[in-house]
Amino acid sequence: MLAVSALVALTVSGCATSGVSLRPLPVLPTDLRVCFDSTVAEPKPGAMTKSDVFRLIAKLKVSETEKVACGKRLIAFYDNISQ
C-alpha cells in the first residue's frame, strides 16, 4: 500500500519523467548577442535642427532593420534547437 501511495504521489506531483528531453542547450551565437547590444545614441539635450531629426530617424530605421534581422535569426536558432 505504501509503495502504491508513493507511486501515485510521484505521478501526481510531476516528479516522474514526462518524456521531455533535458539535453543541454547550445550556446547562443555571439553575433546575436552583439546585435541586440547595439543601440542608437540618445540625442543631445536641447533643441534639434530639422537635419538632426532626419539623421536620427535614419539611424533609428537602420537600427530597427538590424534588430528585425537579428530577431529573425534568433527565431530560426530557436526553431532549429526545439525540434
C-alpha positions as a Markdown table, in Angstrom:
| # | Residue | x | y | z |
|---|---|---|---|---|
| 1 | Met | 0.0 | 0.0 | 0.0 |
| 2 | Leu | 2.8 | 2.4 | 0.9 |
| 3 | Ala | 4.5 | 1.7 | -2.5 |
| 4 | Val | 1.3 | 2.4 | -4.4 |
| 5 | Ser | 0.8 | 5.7 | -2.5 |
| 6 | Ala | 4.4 | 6.7 | -3.2 |
| 7 | Leu | 3.9 | 6.0 | -6.9 |
| 8 | Val | 0.7 | 7.9 | -7.0 |
| 9 | Ala | 2.3 | 10.8 | -5.2 |
| 10 | Leu | 5.2 | 10.9 | -7.6 |
| 11 | Thr | 3.0 | 10.8 | -10.7 |
| 12 | Val | 0.6 | 13.5 | -9.4 |
| 13 | Ser | 3.4 | 15.8 | -8.2 |
| 14 | Gly | 5.2 | 15.7 | -11.6 |
| 15 | Cys | 8.3 | 14.2 | -10.2 |
| 16 | Ala | 8.1 | 11.3 | -12.6 |
| 17 | Thr | 9.7 | 12.0 | -16.0 |
| 18 | Ser | 7.3 | 13.3 | -18.6 |
| 19 | Gly | 9.3 | 12.3 | -21.7 |
| 20 | Val | 10.8 | 15.7 | -22.1 |
| 21 | Ser | 14.4 | 15.6 | -23.1 |
| 22 | Leu | 16.6 | 17.7 | -20.8 |
| 23 | Arg | 19.5 | 17.9 | -23.3 |
| 24 | Pro | 21.9 | 20.8 | -22.8 |
| 25 | Leu | 21.1 | 23.9 | -24.8 |
| 26 | Pro | 23.6 | 25.1 | -27.4 |
| 27 | Val | 25.4 | 28.4 | -26.8 |
| 28 | Leu | 23.6 | 31.5 | -28.3 |
| 29 | Pro | 25.7 | 32.7 | -31.3 |
| 30 | Thr | 27.9 | 35.6 | -30.5 |
| 31 | Asp | 26.6 | 37.7 | -33.4 |
| 32 | Leu | 23.1 | 37.7 | -32.0 |
| 33 | Arg | 24.3 | 38.9 | -28.6 |
| 34 | Val | 26.3 | 41.7 | -30.3 |
| 35 | Cys | 23.4 | 42.7 | -32.5 |
| 36 | Phe | 20.9 | 43.1 | -29.6 |
| 37 | Asp | 23.5 | 45.0 | -27.5 |
| 38 | Ser | 23.9 | 47.9 | -30.0 |
| 39 | Thr | 21.6 | 50.9 | -29.6 |
| 40 | Val | 21.2 | 54.3 | -31.2 |
| 41 | Ala | 22.7 | 57.0 | -29.0 |
| 42 | Glu | 20.4 | 59.4 | -27.2 |
| 43 | Pro | 20.0 | 62.8 | -28.8 |
| 44 | Lys | 21.9 | 65.6 | -27.1 |
| 45 | Pro | 19.7 | 67.7 | -24.8 |
| 46 | Gly | 18.2 | 70.8 | -26.2 |
| 47 | Ala | 16.6 | 71.8 | -29.5 |
| 48 | Met | 17.3 | 69.7 | -32.6 |
| 49 | Thr | 17.6 | 71.1 | -36.1 |
| 50 | Lys | 15.5 | 69.6 | -38.9 |
| 51 | Ser | 18.6 | 67.8 | -40.3 |
| 52 | Asp | 19.3 | 66.4 | -36.8 |
| 53 | Val | 15.9 | 64.9 | -36.6 |
| 54 | Phe | 16.2 | 63.4 | -40.1 |
| 55 | Arg | 19.6 | 61.9 | -39.2 |
| 56 | Leu | 18.2 | 60.4 | -36.0 |
| 57 | Ile | 15.2 | 59.0 | -37.8 |
| 58 | Ala | 17.5 | 57.4 | -40.4 |
| 59 | Lys | 19.7 | 55.9 | -37.7 |
| 60 | Leu | 16.6 | 54.5 | -35.9 |
| 61 | Lys | 15.3 | 53.0 | -39.2 |
| 62 | Val | 18.7 | 51.3 | -39.8 |
| 63 | Ser | 18.7 | 50.0 | -36.2 |
| 64 | Glu | 15.2 | 48.7 | -36.5 |
| 65 | Thr | 16.0 | 46.9 | -39.7 |
| 66 | Glu | 19.1 | 45.3 | -38.0 |
| 67 | Lys | 17.0 | 44.3 | -34.9 |
| 68 | Val | 14.4 | 42.7 | -37.1 |
| 69 | Ala | 17.1 | 40.7 | -38.9 |
| 70 | Cys | 18.6 | 39.7 | -35.5 |
| 71 | Gly | 15.2 | 38.7 | -34.2 |
| 72 | Lys | 14.5 | 36.5 | -37.3 |
| 73 | Arg | 17.9 | 34.8 | -36.8 |
| 74 | Leu | 17.1 | 34.3 | -33.1 |
| 75 | Ile | 13.7 | 32.7 | -34.0 |
| 76 | Ala | 15.4 | 30.4 | -36.6 |
| 77 | Phe | 18.0 | 29.5 | -34.0 |
| 78 | Tyr | 15.3 | 28.6 | -31.5 |
| 79 | Asp | 13.3 | 26.7 | -34.1 |
| 80 | Asn | 16.4 | 24.7 | -35.0 |
| 81 | Ile | 17.1 | 23.6 | -31.4 |
| 82 | Ser | 13.4 | 23.0 | -30.4 |
| 83 | Gln | 12.9 | 20.2 | -33.0 |
